């Protein structure tokens, strides 16, 4: 394995990611604050500091676009799916029966119930305040690294994450509740994944059509950085290198001019 996680400095990681990935928005560190652990310094609370309740994807959008550290507890959230997934509200029958998905994502409640079962969830005792912050200003050790980028930048992160292991990287998605995939599934599975942003993330988090996400447990970030360096030396880079060492082909009239020049030069050489 690479460096130990405790040796990682968030600013150093941020600088390495910027050098190799050059994402348009800040990479983020995420941590669940539980068991009376104090909140990091200088975090914004949506309800207290902005007078609004938000979705978790919205808070992630603020952190990666504004550069803010955002802390979200049950009092700050308005998205029902996130409230259930993060253990703040009970999964009562109206939810488990599939009513939220039926008619929007799937045809019937029976199918909706299957979809809701696929959303990773914290048990109530696992719930805690969700803190997200740009890596360069993290005052805490993250549990998860989150990166948004275009498909080439995410591909770069995927190949780097496989540098030490080989094989392939598999992700699961329902096209919904990507906040649960980002935070909960990454923690549960303990491995990196690429994330398909959900509809809510696109509406409320302002995620663009050109963006995807990538997550990795913080304990694996040292290996990710080693992979970024190794694949860079191997030629897997961003921006993607263009192959420019070829002879281009031009229209017929251009080629005719070249031929005429060749004929004139040939005649001149015979004189």
N, C-alpha and C positions, 0 to 999 in steps of 0.2 A: 504494500500500500504506500501511498504518498506520505506527505507530512501529516502529523497528528492534527485533528480538528482544532485542538486548543491552541495550536501554533498559528492558526490563521487569523490574520488581521483583516477586518472587513474592508478597510480602505485599500489594502493591498490587493484583495480579491477584486474589488471594484475596478482598480486600475488595470488589472490583467484582463478582465472581461471587456473593458473599453478598448484595450489594445487589440484584442482578437476578434471581438464581435461588433463593436461600434453601433450598438443599438440606439434607436432614437429616444428611448425613455430609460430612466434609471433602473438597473437591476435592484431587486428588493430582498431584504432579509425579513423573514416572518417568524414570529414566536408566539406561542400561546402562554399567557401569564396566568398561573394557577396557584392555589394553596397559599394565598396571602403574599405572594411575591410582589414587590412594589413595581409599579409601572416605570419604564425608562423615563429619563428626563425629557422635557420639551416634546411631549406628544400631544397631538390635538384630539379631542373627543368631539365627535360630530354633534351630539346633542348639546353638550355643555358649551362648546366653543363656537359652533356655527348655527345652533338652533335648528338643526335638521336631523331627521333619521334617514339612514342610507342603507344601501345594499353593500355587502362585503366587496363585490367587484368594483363598486363605486369608490370605496376607500382605497382599494388597490390602485385604481386609476388616479386618484389624488396623489398617492405616494409616488408613483412612477412618473407622473407628469409635472406635478408641482414641486416635488422634492420634500414633501412633508412626511413626518412620522405620524401615523394615524393609529389610534387605539379604539377598538370596537367591542363593546360589551352588549349585553341584551338590551339595555336601554337605548343603544345607538342604532339598532337595526330595525328595518321595516320589511325586508324580504322574507316572506313566510318559509320558503324552501331553506334559506340559510338559517333561520331561527330553529327549524327542526334539525337540520344537518349538524349544526354546531352545539346541539344539546341544550339550547335555551328554552325551547318550547316542546311539549310532548307531541308525539306522533299519534294524534287521536284518529279515530276511524275515518273521518271525512278526508284526512290526508292519506292514510294508508290504503283506502279504497280506490285511490287514483283520480279523485275529482280534479286536482290541479292540472293533471296532464291530459285528461280526456277532452277531446274536442279541439285541443290545441296542438299537442304533440303526437297523440295516438287517437285511435278511433273510439275506443270504449274505456270505461273505468277499469275493467279487468286488465286491459293492456297497460293502463296508467298505473295500476297497482304494481305490476311487474317493473315498470320504469322507476317508480319510487324506491323499490327494493334495491335498485342498482346504485342509488345515491349513497356514497359512504357517509357515515354518521358517527358523531361522538355520542357516547352515553352521557347522561346528565352529570355524572361524577367526573367526566373528562372535560367538561366545558370550562372555558376560561376566556379572558379578554384576548382578542386577536390583535396583535400589534404588527404593523407592516411599516417598514422604513427603507429609504434608499440606502444601499450598502455604504456609501461614502460617509453617511452620517449616523450609522447604527451605533447606539450606545449599549447594545446588548449582543449576546451571542445568538445568532439565529438558529432555528431548528430546520428551516427550509430556505433554499435560495430559489427565487423566482425571476425569470427573464422573459420579457416580451420582445419579439423581433419578427422579421419577415421569415419566410420559409427557409431561405439560405442561411440566415443566422441561427435559426433553430437546428437546421441540419448540422451546422458547425458544432453546436453544443452536443448534439446526439453523438456524432462521431468521436468527439473528445471524451464523452462519458464512457465510450466503449474501448478506449485506448488500453486500459488495464485489464479488461475482461474478455474482449472479443464478443462474438455472438451478435445478438440483436436486441433492440429495445422495443417493447410492446406497450401500447397505451390503450386504455379503455375509455369510451365516451358514450354518452347518451345525447349529446348536444344540449344538455341542460346542466345547471348547477356546477359550473366549472370551478367555483370557489371551493366546493367540497373536494373536487379532484385535486386542486392545487394544494390545499392545506391538509386535508384529512387522508386522502388516498396516498399522498406522498409519504406521510408519517406512518401510515399503516403498512404499506408495502415495503418501505425502506429502500426504494430504488428510484432512479430518475425516470421521468416520463415527459412526453410532449403532450401539450394540452390544446384541444380544439376549443376556442372561446365560444361560450354559449350565447344565446340570444340576449339574455339579460346583461351580460358583459358588454355586448355590442351596443345595447341601448343605454344602459346606466353607467357602465364603465368607460364608454366612448372608445372601445376597442375597434380598430379599423379592419376593413376587409383584408388588408395586406398583412395582418398580424397573426401570429400564433404565440403560444407560451411554452416554456420549458421549466420544469422544476427538478430539484435534486436535493436529497437530504444534506444538511450542512456537513455531516461527518464524512461525506464523499466528495466534498468540494476540492480538497487537496488533490485528489486523483483527477478531477475534472480539469484543474489548472495544468497538471502534468500532461493530460491528454491534449489540451489546447496547444501547449508548446510542442508536443511530439507530432501532432498532426500538421501543425504549421510548418515544421521542418520537412515533413513528408510531402508538402505541397497542397494540403487541404486548407484553404485560407479564405478570409472574407476581408474586403470584397473578393468575389470569385475571380481568379485570374483569367483574363481573356487570352485565347491563343491567337497570336497576331503574325506568326512567322509562316506566311503562305503567300503565293502569288495570286492576286485577285483576277477575276475574269470580268472583262468590260463588254459593253454593247458592240454589235457587229461593226458599226460605223467607226468606233474607236479602234477596233482591231484592223479595219481597212486602212486607217491612217498609219498605224504601225507598219503594216505591210508595204505601203507606198514609201514610207521613209526607208524601209529596208531595201526596196528596189532602187531608190535614188542613191543610197550608200553603195550598193553593189555596182551601179553604173559608174559612180565616181571612182571606185577602186579599180575599174577596168581601163580607165583612161590613162 
